[in-house]
Amino acid sequence: MYDLIILGGGPAGTAAAVYAARKQLKTALITKSFGGQSINSLQIENWIGEIKISGLELAKKFEKHIESCAGKTLEIKKSEEVKDLKKSADGFEVKTQKHSYSTKTILIASGANRRKLPAKNADKFENLGLTYCATCDGPLFKNQVVAVVGGGNSAVETAMQLLSYTQKVYLFHREKVLKADPISVEAIKHDPKLEIIHRSEVTEVLGDKMVSGIKIKNLDDNSEKEIAVNGIFVEIGSVPAIDFAGNLIKLAAENTIEIDPWTQQTSVPGIWAAGDVTNAKYHQNNIAAGDAIKAIEDIFNYVKKKQ
Ligand SMILES: Cc1cc2nc3c(=O)[nH]c(=O)nc-3n(C[C@H](O)[C@H](O)[C@H](O)COP(=O)(O)OP(=O)(O)OC[C@H]3O[C@@H](n4cnc5c(N)ncnc54)[C@H](O)[C@@H]3O)c2cc1C
């Protein structure tokens, strides 16, 4: 039986594995892959200690760091996907497509997947002008014309950020009124560089090798028009990776895992969660790593108390 099973090999899972090894908890890290969501980012400029690093390079460093800690108390279960979690008499059973493991505690660090833009050619232009992360890719569009798709807080905050250095920002959303907090909407709506197009749905991404425009449908009269843009920022939500958790854990809004932000504990004693899978307010690589470390501190105390 393991003291701890960590689910996920993104920044949260990686940081947790390094700390668990240093604390000599008998641990298995189970992950489909290393690196997490920013693996596709061409340039990450805010991972502390690296001025600039590609997502792919960061993923390699995560894997290398985990491997350097493995052997004594840490086991790596690579290319395994967790399918089910169940309570057992003395802890939990974690089932993957290959094996079943017993553990006293679990840290869920399975992250999230961005909700993809359901428009023609959106997948073809991903990372070729269409992006799901303004913090990462926004500065590449300095002085250019960009579109933001979505009407919630992330879309409005993305527009706010882009307005400070782009030439023009279109904000396309489906409703008559933006869903974002009024205070955020108020902060941007009078900016002359912003054009909000209500009741619009993106139907197609246009371009040759890179994005050059966007086709939108007016949801009131079904008319379509094309608008030239250099970049498209999609902010229509994300989908937490929690299919395996079934009804075991209490979920918060938008199917994120509810945690106690003081300790990262979930509603189930013995299960912690960290990173984008949780209902933490902000989601970034450094935050995911820090929250996972907080969880390991708490898990260590829990395991030692039970011994
Ligand atoms: C394109 C893009 C670029 C970004 N760029 C930046 C940036 O520049 N700076 C920044 O700070 N943030 C950036 N972010 C946000 C950042 O990537 C996330 O906040 C961060 O990845 C969250 O880390 P995490 O460990 O919680 O989850 P994730 O990174 O989502 O990692 C989850 C891990 O769990 C594994 N996993 C999932 N389900 C299972 C399962 N069932 N079984 C086994 N393993 C599983 C996955 O394979 C993955 O290894 C970016 C996000 C995107 C989408």
PDBQT file of the ligand as one rigid body, heavy atoms in Angstrom, charges set to zero:
ROOT
HETATM    1  C1  LIG A 401      -2.039  26.869 -24.160  1.00  0.00    +0.000 C 
HETATM    2  C2  LIG A 401      -1.830  27.202 -22.708  1.00  0.00    +0.000 A 
HETATM    3  C3  LIG A 401      -0.728  27.937 -22.356  1.00  0.00    +0.000 A 
HETATM    4  C4  LIG A 401      -0.516  28.270 -21.026  1.00  0.00    +0.000 A 
HETATM    5  N1  LIG A 401       0.587  29.009 -20.719  1.00  0.00    +0.000 NA
HETATM    6  C5  LIG A 401       0.807  29.358 -19.442  1.00  0.00    +0.000 A 
HETATM    7  C6  LIG A 401       1.918  30.185 -19.113  1.00  0.00    +0.000 A 
HETATM    8  O1  LIG A 401       2.655  30.657 -19.974  1.00  0.00    +0.000 OA
HETATM    9  N2  LIG A 401       2.121  30.428 -17.802  1.00  0.00    +0.000 N 
HETATM   10  C7  LIG A 401       1.307  29.949 -16.805  1.00  0.00    +0.000 A 
HETATM   11  O2  LIG A 401       1.599  30.159 -15.632  1.00  0.00    +0.000 OA
HETATM   12  N3  LIG A 401       0.221  29.225 -17.095  1.00  0.00    +0.000 NA
HETATM   13  C8  LIG A 401      -0.053  28.931 -18.390  1.00  0.00    +0.000 A 
HETATM   14  N4  LIG A 401      -1.166  28.209 -18.707  1.00  0.00    +0.000 N 
HETATM   15  C9  LIG A 401      -2.023  27.710 -17.601  1.00  0.00    +0.000 C 
HETATM   16  C10 LIG A 401      -1.333  26.478 -16.988  1.00  0.00    +0.000 C 
HETATM   17  O3  LIG A 401      -0.960  25.607 -18.039  1.00  0.00    +0.000 OA
HETATM   18  C11 LIG A 401      -2.227  25.762 -15.994  1.00  0.00    +0.000 C 
HETATM   19  O4  LIG A 401      -2.622  26.637 -14.977  1.00  0.00    +0.000 OA
HETATM   20  C12 LIG A 401      -1.455  24.581 -15.399  1.00  0.00    +0.000 C 
HETATM   21  O5  LIG A 401      -1.057  23.689 -16.413  1.00  0.00    +0.000 OA
HETATM   22  C13 LIG A 401      -2.282  23.803 -14.386  1.00  0.00    +0.000 C 
HETATM   23  O6  LIG A 401      -1.498  22.753 -13.929  1.00  0.00    +0.000 OA
HETATM   24  P1  LIG A 401      -2.086  21.408 -13.319  1.00  0.00    +0.000 P 
HETATM   25  O7  LIG A 401      -0.908  20.607 -12.909  1.00  0.00    +0.000 OA
HETATM   26  O8  LIG A 401      -3.128  21.725 -12.347  1.00  0.00    +0.000 OA
HETATM   27  O9  LIG A 401      -2.860  20.683 -14.513  1.00  0.00    +0.000 OA
HETATM   28  P2  LIG A 401      -2.433  20.315 -15.999  1.00  0.00    +0.000 P 
HETATM   29  O10 LIG A 401      -1.349  21.157 -16.488  1.00  0.00    +0.000 OA
HETATM   30  O11 LIG A 401      -3.726  20.277 -16.751  1.00  0.00    +0.000 OA
HETATM   31  O12 LIG A 401      -1.849  18.826 -15.867  1.00  0.00    +0.000 OA
HETATM   32  C14 LIG A 401      -2.694  17.754 -15.653  1.00  0.00    +0.000 C 
HETATM   33  C15 LIG A 401      -1.915  16.457 -15.759  1.00  0.00    +0.000 C 
HETATM   34  O13 LIG A 401      -2.764  15.395 -15.399  1.00  0.00    +0.000 OA
HETATM   35  C16 LIG A 401      -2.697  14.351 -16.367  1.00  0.00    +0.000 C 
HETATM   36  N5  LIG A 401      -4.006  13.698 -16.336  1.00  0.00    +0.000 N 
HETATM   37  C17 LIG A 401      -5.225  14.240 -16.586  1.00  0.00    +0.000 A 
HETATM   38  N6  LIG A 401      -6.204  13.324 -16.422  1.00  0.00    +0.000 NA
HETATM   39  C18 LIG A 401      -5.567  12.166 -16.048  1.00  0.00    +0.000 A 
HETATM   40  C19 LIG A 401      -6.013  10.852 -15.725  1.00  0.00    +0.000 A 
HETATM   41  N7  LIG A 401      -7.309  10.514 -15.744  1.00  0.00    +0.000 N 
HETATM   42  N8  LIG A 401      -5.093   9.926 -15.418  1.00  0.00    +0.000 NA
HETATM   43  C20 LIG A 401      -3.754  10.216 -15.382  1.00  0.00    +0.000 A 
HETATM   44  N9  LIG A 401      -3.278  11.454 -15.677  1.00  0.00    +0.000 NA
HETATM   45  C21 LIG A 401      -4.177  12.411 -16.002  1.00  0.00    +0.000 A 
HETATM   46  C22 LIG A 401      -2.382  15.075 -17.673  1.00  0.00    +0.000 C 
HETATM   47  O14 LIG A 401      -1.781  14.185 -18.580  1.00  0.00    +0.000 OA
HETATM   48  C23 LIG A 401      -1.408  16.143 -17.159  1.00  0.00    +0.000 C 
HETATM   49  O15 LIG A 401      -0.130  15.609 -17.033  1.00  0.00    +0.000 OA
HETATM   50  C24 LIG A 401      -1.415  27.851 -20.020  1.00  0.00    +0.000 A 
HETATM   51  C25 LIG A 401      -2.532  27.102 -20.371  1.00  0.00    +0.000 A 
HETATM   52  C26 LIG A 401      -2.747  26.782 -21.703  1.00  0.00    +0.000 A 
HETATM   53  C27 LIG A 401      -3.960  25.966 -22.081  1.00  0.00    +0.000 C 
ENDROOT
TORSDOF 0
